Amino acid sequence: MTTLLEIAAPTIEYRLLGPVLIVFVGACLGVLIEALVPRHLRDEGQLIVTGVSLLGALFVLWRTWGPDWRSVGAMGAVSVDGPTQAIWLLILVFALLSALLFAERRLSSGVTSFTPMAAAVPNSTLEREAAAARVEHTEVFPLLLFAVSGMLLFPAANDLLTMFVALEILSLPLYLLSGLARYRRLLSHEAALKYFLLGSLSSAIFLFGAALLYGYSGSFTFSVIDAAVATPTEHDTLLVTGMVMLMVGLLFKIGAVPFHSWTPDVYQGAPTPVTAFMAVCTKLAAIGALLRLLFVALGGSRWEWQPVVAGISVLTMLVGAVLAIVSRDIKRLLAYSSVTHAGFLLTAVVGASTMTTGLPVGQIGSAAAIVVYMAAYGFATLGAFGIVMMVRGVAGERNDLSAWQGIGRRHPWIGAAMTLFMLSFAGIPPTAGFIGKWAVFSAAWRGGYWWLVLIAVILSLVAAYFYLRVVAVMFFSEPATEVSDVHVVMPGLGTTVVIAVGAVMSVLLGILPGWIVDLAASASQLLR
Amino acid sequence: MLTILALLPLVGGLVVWFLKGTMARYVGLAVALVTFVYSVVVAAVHLRGTDLSEHQVWIKAFGAYYALGLDGMGLLMVLLTTLLVPVVLLAEQRSDEEGRWGGQVWTGLVLILESLSLYVFLATDVLLFYIFFEATLIPMYFLIAGWGGPKRARAAVKFLLFSLAGGLVLLFSVIGLGISFANQGAPSYLIEDLVKLNVSPSTQMLLFLGFFVAFAVKAPMVPVHTWLPDAAEQATPATSTLLVGILDKIGTFGMIRFCIGLFPEASRLATPVVVVLALISILYGALAAIGQRNMLRLVAFTSVSHFGFMVLGVFALTTQSISGTIFYMVNHGFSTAVLFLVVGYLARRRGSVEITSLGGVFQVAPVMAGMLLLGGLASLSLPGMGSFVGEFLVLAGTWSRYPVIAAVGTLGTVLAALYILIMYQRTMTGPVTEQTREYVTSDATWRERLALAPVILALLVLGFFPKPVLDITDQTAKQSMTTLNVSDPAPTVGQGR
């Protein structure tokens, strides 16, 4: 009887998994602060906990960086390999910058971008009283940390259950955060609800896919699935159906067409710091997870998924770029732009060029290309949303493009910074975006998909057009008179730092990209 | 030494941005002059035989190097750039404009553009070249969109979209080139390594096409030329000078250095098609120029025609014609500078450069009219002007391989006489019209004359003593011929095709 109930104590590599654990503990501490610390101290407390846990995670990551440490841990559930560590690095850095945007107060005269009382009906007395009393939801910081811990776990997950759990950990706080905008509450509610409904649907599909794949291979673990894929059976239907369903779940998070329709609404409705955080970190985590699922578990059947992903990639680039051209709202425009970027990222996934064993020394494959691309994209996105936060009217931000007319003339530095981010998005050298584009296109071509590169290059032109329009609106159109309440508020230190770091990195990664490319190339080996 | 040359204007441009008013103008001019003097020193050192090339690993994983070097053609382009920039800065008056968008921003952008163009001409690594090739678009976009006619924003977007389209096609080819080469061994983007590329003819053709399309957009060839007249009409004449005089030269420069240098076999195969396209450009540009009513558009179309000559010279694949093309590139830079800038002087006085709005300017402003005539004569390749030597060599070289094409191409020079002289006659000669008397009240000022003096001087010197420069261009042309592995057809045998 004792033998039946005996469960082996799981071994956890605490140092290796340190970054995830530290962020998770930080999140729990944040919840305790909410419960125990008096209201006037909470804000400072949360900031300290958030900062310390993210920096602590970065420190542990730095100490465990390198091929000697990389291994599959937590009894096969988590795989901390090169791509994982590189993605962790980016997620932690970007989360830290996002936290600075979360903490911004100067823009709306001393309060954060978050609603004073989320539970109150929009425009109700309760809400107005809460606003007058300057009540604040400091829970946003623990929510951020929970989301980050899920995001760290997501690309590292080495079996389908862990991946699903991570997916939920990262999603639930984001659903909540989307609904917390201070201004335009209804839009924010709508965003949260939409995100939640569609998100849970995609999670369900993912779970179903996991079940099917379990039925096919008899295991959730990627290496076992990989082995099962390598030995052909008559149950291919199970495999293909399961594979497609899992991909739907992940592509939803990445924002690829045709699972993108939530993106503009959610990006528009969510508080801008949350949008920035989602646009960068969620995409990063999800593309990492997709990479692992496709390369490690389903690498054997890549002839089945490569054409599918290639098609989705073309669609994503096309639809994102075309819809961005017609959008008149800067946040929606950036949302569609993020869809387009998902398409560009997917070209590298299609290339699958780390999978072919004969990659010459010193060259970068798909995983490294994605890391380089996301680094460029992340800095530009955070910086751009930082600037979006600064353009304000009487009731919060003014996101319609007409409000942006002439901003570059009145505020040359802000215009210059935004131009820089737009150029980086458009991939025009000498900005970081160009190097990213270069990396992913090279990865695609190396996988033999030169026609995909050709299409991507043509669609880059379409994308360049709408980024250019933002620049033209800022510099070359006169401000209309009816939007006279538009003013650019100088932000506090946090947002300034984010914009400055974004701008500096957008140039630096474009002019001296050697180090990030080398760093990514040194961390491109997926462990099985 | 080359790095300093290329960075000097960039640093100067950034400094100028923080200065105000007249100060910015003088500092900008000083920087441009120092750069010019320095480039002459560099040229002297290079011609004495010192190897100035620089070489450093830039992005290891891509095989990209920070590699700069000079050859005959590069040297001439560098000198053209460094000479035209101070001329343009002197000719254009921008310091007295309103606040933030005044002179300092304009001067700064011009200097930054100069720096990026110098990098384009100096880079001996394809990726490095590409980066700066694209980067030049950014300051040029702002130069066109920021100052000039009422429809300038549209013209700027058109310019940028055409150029970006070409640039992205080029990106496709550059990536493909890198991957193809990396598949043979270690990745490298150095031109000296890439010439060893060994790929199938179809791949080579694909890559060649990417390069060619990008350069054809740049050196505006029919049918992808339509952005140039719009840009030239709407931008300020100074901007147009830089655009046509320097940036568009990157197109023909790139054809010689990259299309022929890297893909000799594909170039040979493509020659018949390209030559016909060039011929169409020559004739179409010339005919369109005759029909223009706006002087700036007219000059733009003459450039389309002249670029046709250059492309023809490159792809006629003879030492003579390639050498002539390079020589012509320099002279065309000077002659368009004269035309654009004098028209700019007129525009500043008259406020319009419609041909019908002017008449009899010669009697009011003889110096200005004289300068326009000199520029025009250079443009129609009068013997004694540098461009004559260039155009003659191009046609003579083409004749030895494609007599029919050359014969038809010669029509272009006849048409050139038409469009220049008709324009001159209508605007400068004849009785002074009332409008002219009202607006054109002063002749060219000393500053305006001083700005154009070196350019006109250069045109004449190159026309009478072309030998030293031709020696330099011959060097590049011979090198191209060796790469191409073709020899000049025997001069006596006009075997045609």
Interface residues (C-beta under 8 A of the other chain):
Chain A: P360 G362 Q363 I364 A368 R409 P412 L423 I428 P429 P430 F434 I435 K437 W438 F441 S442 W445 R446 W450 V453 L454 V457 I458 S460 L461 A464 Y465 L468 A472 F475 F476 S477 P513 G514 V517 D518 A521
Chain B: V57 W58 I59 K60 A61 F62 R100 W101 Y130 I131 F132 E134 A135 L137 I138 F142 A145 G146 A153 A156 V157 L160 L161 L164 A165 L168 V169 L171 F172 I175 G176 G178 I179 A182 G185 A186 P187
